[in-house]
């Protein structure tokens, strides 16, 4: 039971919003030490796992490309595109991306999406543009909330969709773990049992996304009532400047 200390560290780290990289590294080291490994063996295991999963470094190749595209106006073009569809809302845009992401992951196309290559440069600006089209300029907290919802859609679509594909790493990991404990199952059986869970996850989160538009409308209406008129706000700023200079 002592080897489960890594799970406790992950839970506490995420609960107190500690840097995820530090949390995961600390959890891995603590689990290795609790399992009786020497400090050198723990570092060797972490290094070997990193080398054997080199695809993790692909994101560092994607980021410069995304940066160049954003510099060339990628986000502005996506916002202009979504502005042509008057029926588009933030919830509907995210619902469409959830469907595409989950179906693509179920077919094994897990790279068709992701935070670096899809969420930040494309989907999040489209979701923000859809909200601006109906509500005008968005306050910064609302923009952050929309971006968080977009990232959550990507995570949920990938997590519950990839288990339907029989050749994905998670299916093979589950099969290997069960086989070590004397339970023999085929990957196709695990994939079939993942379908009801994926459908339930899609229905639940799709409902949340459809209700998101109402929450945005209420919060933005309340913000508009609480915010002072533009002229008064400018005069307050001028007065603060005059007071500071005095």
URWODA-V141690 format. One record per residue. N is the residue number from 1. RES is the residue in three letters. PSI is psi in degrees with one decimal (999 if undefined). Layout:
BEGIN
n & res & psi
N & RES & PSI
N & RES & PSI
END
This chain:
BEGIN
n & res & psi
1 & UNK & -24.1
2 & UNK & -27.9
3 & UNK & -12.3
4 & UNK & 4.3
5 & UNK & -27.4
6 & UNK & -37.3
7 & UNK & -41.6
8 & UNK & -40.1
9 & UNK & -41.7
10 & UNK & -44.5
11 & UNK & -48.2
12 & UNK & -39.0
13 & UNK & -44.8
14 & UNK & -31.3
15 & UNK & -40.0
16 & UNK & 11.1
17 & UNK & 43.1
18 & UNK & 156.3
19 & UNK & 122.0
20 & UNK & -37.5
21 & UNK & -42.9
22 & UNK & -38.4
23 & UNK & -48.4
24 & UNK & -41.2
25 & UNK & -43.9
26 & UNK & -39.6
27 & UNK & -41.3
28 & UNK & -43.1
29 & UNK & -44.0
30 & UNK & -40.3
31 & UNK & -42.5
32 & UNK & -44.1
33 & UNK & -39.6
34 & UNK & -27.0
35 & UNK & 0.8
36 & UNK & 8.7
37 & UNK & 146.3
38 & UNK & 156.2
39 & UNK & -40.4
40 & UNK & -38.3
41 & UNK & -34.8
42 & UNK & -47.0
43 & UNK & -36.7
44 & UNK & -40.8
45 & UNK & -41.4
46 & UNK & -43.0
47 & UNK & -41.3
48 & UNK & -39.8
49 & UNK & -37.3
50 & UNK & -42.2
51 & UNK & -38.7
52 & UNK & -14.7
53 & UNK & 60.5
54 & UNK & -15.9
55 & UNK & -16.0
56 & UNK & -33.2
57 & UNK & -6.4
58 & UNK & -33.1
59 & UNK & -30.2
60 & UNK & -21.5
61 & UNK & -27.3
62 & UNK & -37.2
63 & UNK & -45.6
64 & UNK & -36.7
65 & UNK & -44.6
66 & UNK & -40.1
67 & UNK & -42.2
68 & UNK & -39.8
69 & UNK & -39.8
70 & UNK & -38.0
71 & UNK & -31.0
72 & UNK & 0.4
73 & UNK & 26.8
74 & UNK & -45.5
75 & UNK & -39.7
76 & UNK & -38.4
77 & UNK & -39.9
78 & UNK & -38.3
79 & UNK & -39.5
80 & UNK & -36.3
81 & UNK & -46.6
82 & UNK & -24.6
83 & UNK & -15.6
84 & UNK & -17.7
85 & UNK & 100.6
86 & UNK & -26.2
87 & UNK & -6.9
88 & UNK & 134.1
89 & UNK & 168.7
90 & UNK & -45.7
91 & UNK & -40.2
92 & UNK & -39.2
93 & UNK & -46.0
94 & UNK & -33.8
95 & UNK & -41.4
96 & UNK & -42.9
97 & UNK & -36.5
98 & UNK & -43.9
99 & UNK & -45.8
100 & UNK & -43.7
101 & UNK & -41.7
102 & UNK & -41.5
103 & UNK & -42.4
104 & UNK & -41.4
105 & UNK & -36.2
106 & UNK & -24.4
107 & UNK & 3.7
108 & UNK & 1.1
109 & UNK & 64.1
110 & UNK & -20.8
111 & UNK & -7.7
112 & UNK & 73.7
113 & UNK & -168.2
114 & UNK & 157.2
115 & UNK & -43.7
116 & UNK & -42.9
117 & UNK & -13.9
118 & UNK & -50.0
119 & UNK & -56.0
120 & UNK & -50.2
121 & UNK & -21.5
122 & UNK & -62.0
123 & UNK & -45.6
124 & UNK & -46.2
125 & UNK & -35.0
126 & UNK & -41.2
127 & UNK & -39.6
128 & UNK & -41.6
129 & UNK & -36.8
130 & UNK & -38.9
131 & UNK & -40.3
132 & UNK & -31.5
133 & UNK & -29.9
134 & UNK & -23.3
135 & UNK & -1.0
136 & UNK & -159.6
137 & UNK & 134.7
138 & UNK & 139.4
139 & UNK & 158.1
140 & UNK & -43.0
141 & UNK & -36.1
142 & UNK & -39.9
143 & UNK & -43.4
144 & UNK & -39.0
145 & UNK & -40.5
146 & UNK & -41.4
147 & UNK & -38.6
148 & UNK & -40.3
149 & UNK & -38.1
150 & UNK & -43.9
151 & UNK & -38.7
152 & UNK & -39.1
153 & UNK & -43.4
154 & UNK & -43.5
155 & UNK & -45.9
156 & UNK & -44.5
157 & UNK & -41.9
158 & UNK & -46.1
159 & UNK & -46.1
160 & UNK & -12.2
161 & UNK & -34.9
162 & UNK & -26.5
163 & UNK & -12.8
164 & UNK & -22.7
165 & UNK & 123.7
166 & UNK & -19.4
167 & UNK & 18.6
168 & UNK & 156.4
169 & UNK & -36.2
170 & UNK & -38.7
171 & UNK & -44.1
172 & UNK & -35.0
173 & UNK & -44.9
174 & UNK & -43.9
175 & UNK & -43.3
176 & UNK & -39.8
177 & UNK & -44.4
178 & UNK & -38.4
179 & UNK & -36.8
180 & UNK & -24.9
181 & UNK & 18.1
182 & UNK & 13.7
183 & UNK & 113.1
184 & UNK & 117.4
185 & UNK & 155.5
186 & UNK & 149.1
187 & UNK & -34.7
188 & UNK & -33.0
189 & UNK & -42.7
190 & UNK & -40.5
191 & UNK & -40.9
192 & UNK & -39.0
193 & UNK & -16.1
194 & UNK & -16.6
195 & UNK & -48.9
196 & UNK & -38.8
197 & UNK & -41.1
198 & UNK & -40.6
199 & UNK & -43.5
200 & UNK & -42.2
201 & UNK & -39.8
202 & UNK & -45.1
203 & UNK & -44.2
204 & UNK & -47.3
205 & UNK & -29.9
206 & UNK & -39.1
207 & UNK & -41.8
208 & UNK & -38.4
209 & UNK & -37.5
210 & UNK & -30.4
211 & UNK & -14.2
212 & UNK & -38.7
213 & UNK & -39.3
214 & UNK & -41.1
215 & UNK & -39.8
216 & UNK & -41.9
217 & UNK & -42.8
218 & UNK & -44.9
219 & UNK & -38.9
220 & UNK & -34.0
221 & UNK & -42.7
222 & UNK & -37.5
223 & UNK & -38.3
224 & UNK & -36.9
225 & UNK & -35.0
226 & UNK & -26.0
227 & UNK & 139.2
228 & UNK & 157.3
229 & UNK & 155.8
230 & UNK & -41.6
231 & UNK & -42.9
232 & UNK & -39.6
233 & UNK & -42.0
234 & UNK & -40.1
235 & UNK & -36.4
236 & UNK & -41.6
237 & UNK & -43.4
238 & UNK & -41.4
239 & UNK & -38.2
240 & UNK & -39.0
241 & UNK & -44.0
242 & UNK & -40.3
243 & UNK & -39.3
244 & UNK & -38.0
245 & UNK & -30.8
246 & UNK & 999
END
